[in-house]
Amino acid sequence: MNTVLEPGLYIVATPIGNLGDVSARAMEVLRGVAAIACEDTRVTGKLLHHLGIKQKLVRYDDHASDVTRDYILQLAARQAVALVSDAGTPLISDPGYKLVRAAREQGIALVSLPGPSAVIVALTLAGLPSDRFLFGGFLPPKDKPRREVLGELAALRATLVFYETAPRLADSLTAIGEVLAGREVAVARELTKKFEECRTGSAAELIAHYAAHPPKGEIVLLIGPPGEPDAPSEADVDALLRAALETQKASQAAAQIAKATGLDRKALYARAMELK
């Protein structure tokens, strides 16, 4: 007997590889909705067949028309409708943002069922700092825009996470090795599947490995944050203080340099008085 669900749009995460990762709640919702909006009916059809679920499928991807979106919204206003992507959590580099935004604007109830996400699985496997991270979707396929994106994020003190394809992996690793030299890198692929792998090292080491072992499958690329900046030398500190003292009092100069460098304000004040 199907669960009776309230009208609304149910955002359902689906397995990223291992079908055993589907949650009991996800199965309950997929059985109970009036229809499922999905990225590819063939892919979702295989998942439903595995689960023994028969359901109406409506194709909804990045190329869906306004007519299709409006149809799904009208249905969700009256009945429960599920939104899934081919794998993982919808909206995370997958279709759904416009649909969810429109549903919120129209006052349609939204329910999100947490579940598999390649970003999170890769982050937990890589052993890179996970207290702060930025997910950047797919890196641009062309070299110049790719390097520009990496350059924009170079100073960010967080682990960078991207999706990548096997044919472009070597080019992306080359760009990382040059733009973000010295960073630890991880390549996670085939996550939750039989040949799951998460390999870490320098960009050069990973380039060499995958030149000898061409990668297959879907890839998550992770880049460690920059190291702590070197503390300024005494000569550098004196130069900063002298420049600040030209227009400021010693106390003001010390406070400014302390904020910029993280050095002790009282020690900077004492040195500023000596320089005066």
C-alpha positions as CSV (number, residue, x, y, z in Angstrom):
1,M,0.0,0.0,0.0
2,N,1.5,3.3,-1.1
3,T,2.1,6.0,1.5
4,V,-0.2,9.0,1.1
5,L,2.0,12.0,0.5
6,E,1.0,15.7,0.7
7,P,1.1,17.7,-2.5
8,G,4.5,19.2,-3.3
9,L,7.8,18.7,-4.9
10,Y,10.0,16.0,-3.3
11,I,13.7,16.3,-4.1
12,V,15.1,12.7,-4.0
13,A,18.7,11.7,-4.0
14,T,19.5,8.5,-5.8
15,P,22.5,6.1,-5.8
16,I,25.7,7.3,-7.5
17,G,26.7,3.8,-8.4
18,N,25.8,1.2,-5.9
19,L,22.0,0.7,-6.0
20,G,22.1,-0.6,-2.4
21,D,22.6,3.0,-1.3
22,V,19.0,4.0,-2.0
23,S,17.3,4.9,1.3
24,A,14.0,3.3,2.6
25,R,12.5,6.8,2.7
26,A,13.5,7.5,-1.0
27,M,11.8,4.2,-2.0
28,E,8.7,5.1,0.0
29,V,8.4,8.5,-1.7
30,L,9.1,7.2,-5.2
31,R,6.3,4.7,-4.8
32,G,3.9,7.3,-3.4
33,V,4.2,10.2,-5.8
34,A,2.0,10.8,-8.8
35,A,5.0,11.3,-11.1
36,I,8.7,11.5,-11.2
37,A,10.5,14.3,-13.0
38,C,13.9,12.8,-14.1
39,E,16.9,13.7,-16.1
40,D,16.8,10.6,-18.3
41,T,13.8,8.3,-18.3
42,R,16.0,5.3,-19.3
43,V,18.4,5.7,-16.4
44,T,15.6,6.3,-13.8
45,G,13.6,3.5,-15.4
46,K,16.4,1.1,-14.6
47,L,16.5,2.2,-11.0
48,L,12.7,1.8,-10.6
49,H,12.9,-1.6,-12.2
50,H,15.5,-2.7,-9.7
51,L,13.3,-1.4,-6.9
52,G,10.2,-3.0,-8.3
53,I,8.4,0.4,-8.7
54,K,6.2,1.4,-11.6
55,Q,5.8,5.1,-11.9
56,K,4.9,7.8,-14.4
57,L,8.1,9.5,-15.7
58,V,8.4,13.1,-17.0
59,R,11.7,14.0,-18.7
60,Y,13.2,17.2,-17.1
61,D,16.7,18.2,-17.9
62,D,18.6,21.4,-18.6
63,H,16.9,21.7,-22.0
64,A,13.4,21.2,-20.7
65,S,10.9,23.8,-22.0
66,D,8.9,26.2,-19.9
67,V,5.8,24.2,-20.9
68,T,7.3,21.1,-19.2
69,R,8.3,23.0,-16.1
70,D,4.8,24.5,-15.8
71,Y,3.3,21.1,-16.2
72,I,5.4,19.7,-13.4
73,L,4.6,22.7,-11.2
74,Q,0.8,22.4,-11.8
75,L,0.9,18.8,-11.0
76,A,3.0,19.4,-7.8
77,A,0.5,22.0,-6.6
78,R,-2.2,19.2,-6.5
79,Q,-0.2,16.0,-5.9
80,A,3.1,14.8,-4.8
81,V,5.8,14.8,-7.5
82,A,9.4,13.6,-7.1
83,L,12.5,15.2,-8.7
84,V,15.5,13.0,-9.3
85,S,18.7,13.2,-11.4
86,D,20.5,10.4,-13.1
87,A,22.6,9.9,-9.9
88,G,23.2,11.6,-6.6
89,T,21.5,14.7,-5.3
90,P,19.5,16.8,-7.7
91,L,20.7,20.4,-8.4
92,I,24.3,19.5,-7.5
93,S,25.7,20.1,-11.1
94,D,22.4,18.5,-12.2
95,P,19.0,19.9,-13.4
96,G,16.5,21.3,-10.9
97,Y,17.5,24.7,-9.8
98,K,14.9,26.6,-12.0
99,L,12.2,24.1,-11.0
100,V,12.8,24.4,-7.3
101,R,13.0,28.2,-7.5
102,A,9.8,28.4,-9.4
103,A,8.1,26.0,-6.9
104,R,9.2,28.2,-4.0
105,E,7.9,31.4,-5.7
106,Q,4.5,29.7,-6.3
107,G,4.2,28.5,-2.7
108,I,4.5,24.8,-3.6
109,A,5.7,22.7,-0.7
110,L,9.3,21.5,-1.0
111,V,10.7,18.4,0.7
112,S,14.3,17.3,0.3
113,L,15.4,13.8,1.0
114,P,19.1,13.6,1.8
115,G,21.2,10.9,0.3
116,P,24.2,10.1,-2.0
117,S,26.4,12.9,-3.3
118,A,29.7,12.3,-5.2
119,V,31.1,15.5,-3.8
120,I,30.7,14.4,-0.2
121,V,31.8,10.8,-0.8
122,A,35.0,12.0,-2.5
123,L,35.7,14.6,0.3
124,T,35.4,11.9,3.0
125,L,37.8,9.6,1.1
126,A,40.5,12.0,0.0
127,G,42.0,12.9,3.4
128,L,42.2,16.5,2.5
129,P,41.0,19.3,4.9
130,S,37.2,19.1,5.0
131,D,36.4,21.9,7.5
132,R,36.0,24.3,4.5
133,F,35.5,23.3,0.9
134,L,34.2,24.8,-2.3
135,F,32.4,22.8,-5.0
136,G,33.1,24.3,-8.4
137,G,31.0,22.0,-10.6
138,F,32.9,21.1,-13.8
139,L,36.1,22.8,-14.8
140,P,35.9,24.6,-18.2
141,P,36.8,22.2,-21.0
142,K,39.2,24.7,-22.7
143,D,42.6,25.5,-21.2
144,K,42.5,29.3,-20.8
145,P,39.1,29.5,-19.0
146,R,40.2,26.5,-16.9
147,R,43.4,28.2,-15.8
148,E,41.4,31.4,-15.1
149,V,39.0,29.6,-12.8
150,L,41.9,28.0,-10.9
151,G,43.6,31.3,-10.6
152,E,40.5,33.0,-9.2
153,L,40.3,30.4,-6.5
154,A,44.0,30.1,-5.8
155,A,44.0,32.2,-2.6
156,L,40.9,30.5,-1.1
157,R,41.9,28.6,2.1
158,A,39.6,25.7,1.4
159,T,39.7,22.4,-0.4
160,L,38.5,22.8,-4.0
161,V,36.2,20.1,-5.4
162,F,35.4,19.7,-9.1
163,Y,33.7,17.1,-11.3
164,E,35.8,16.0,-14.3
165,T,35.7,13.6,-17.2
166,A,38.3,10.9,-17.9
167,P,39.3,12.4,-21.3
168,R,40.0,15.8,-19.8
169,L,41.7,14.6,-16.6
170,A,45.3,14.9,-17.8
171,D,44.7,18.5,-19.1
172,S,43.1,19.5,-15.8
173,L,46.0,18.0,-13.8
174,T,48.5,19.8,-15.9
175,A,46.8,23.2,-15.3
176,I,46.5,22.5,-11.6
177,G,50.2,21.6,-11.4
178,E,51.1,24.9,-13.0
179,V,48.5,27.3,-11.6
180,L,48.4,25.7,-8.1
181,A,51.9,24.4,-7.8
182,G,52.7,22.4,-4.7
183,R,49.1,21.5,-3.8
184,E,48.1,18.0,-2.8
185,V,45.6,16.6,-5.3
186,A,43.2,13.7,-5.2
187,V,41.4,11.9,-7.9
188,A,38.3,9.9,-6.8
189,R,36.5,7.8,-9.5
190,E,33.9,5.1,-9.8
191,L,32.7,6.0,-6.4
192,T,30.6,3.3,-4.6
193,K,31.2,0.9,-7.5
194,K,33.3,-2.2,-7.8
195,F,36.5,-0.4,-9.0
196,E,36.2,2.6,-6.7
197,E,39.5,4.4,-6.4
198,C,40.8,7.5,-4.6
199,R,44.4,8.3,-5.4
200,T,46.3,11.2,-3.9
201,G,49.6,12.9,-4.7
202,S,51.0,15.8,-6.6
203,A,49.6,16.8,-9.9
204,A,52.8,15.4,-11.6
205,E,52.5,12.1,-9.8
206,L,48.9,11.7,-10.8
207,I,49.6,12.7,-14.4
208,A,52.3,10.0,-14.6
209,H,50.0,7.4,-13.0
210,Y,47.0,8.0,-15.3
211,A,49.3,8.1,-18.4
212,A,50.2,4.5,-17.6
213,H,46.7,3.6,-16.4
214,P,44.1,5.5,-18.5
215,P,41.1,6.4,-16.2
216,K,37.6,5.4,-16.8
217,G,34.3,6.4,-15.3
218,E,33.1,9.5,-13.5
219,I,35.7,11.5,-11.6
220,V,35.8,13.9,-8.7
221,L,38.9,16.1,-8.6
222,L,40.0,17.6,-5.3
223,I,42.8,20.1,-4.6
224,G,44.1,20.9,-1.1
225,P,44.2,24.4,0.2
226,P,47.3,26.6,0.1
227,G,49.8,26.3,2.9
228,E,50.1,28.9,5.6
229,P,51.8,32.1,4.3
230,D,55.4,32.7,5.5
231,A,55.7,35.1,8.4
232,P,57.2,38.4,7.2
233,S,60.8,39.0,8.0
234,E,62.0,41.7,10.4
235,A,63.1,43.8,7.5
236,D,59.7,43.4,5.9
237,V,58.0,44.4,9.1
238,D,60.2,47.5,9.5
239,A,59.5,48.5,6.0
240,L,55.8,48.2,6.6
241,L,56.0,50.2,9.8
242,R,58.1,53.0,8.3
243,A,55.6,53.4,5.5
244,A,52.7,53.5,7.9
245,L,54.5,55.9,10.2
246,E,54.7,58.5,7.5
247,T,51.0,59.2,7.8
248,Q,49.9,57.6,11.1
249,K,50.7,57.6,14.8
250,A,52.7,54.7,16.2
251,S,49.7,53.1,17.8
252,Q,47.7,53.4,14.5
253,A,50.6,52.0,12.4
254,A,51.0,49.0,14.8
255,A,47.2,48.3,14.7
256,Q,47.2,48.4,10.9
257,I,50.2,46.1,10.5
258,A,49.0,43.7,13.2
259,K,45.7,43.3,11.3
260,A,47.5,42.7,8.0
261,T,50.1,40.2,9.3
262,G,48.6,38.7,12.4
263,L,51.6,39.8,14.4
264,D,51.3,41.0,18.0
265,R,50.2,44.6,18.2
266,K,52.1,45.5,21.4
267,A,55.4,44.2,19.9
268,L,54.7,46.2,16.7
269,Y,54.0,49.3,18.7
270,A,57.3,48.9,20.6
271,R,59.2,48.5,17.4
272,A,57.4,51.5,15.9
273,M,58.5,53.7,18.8
274,E,62.1,52.5,18.2
275,L,61.9,53.4,14.6
276,K,60.6,56.9,15.3
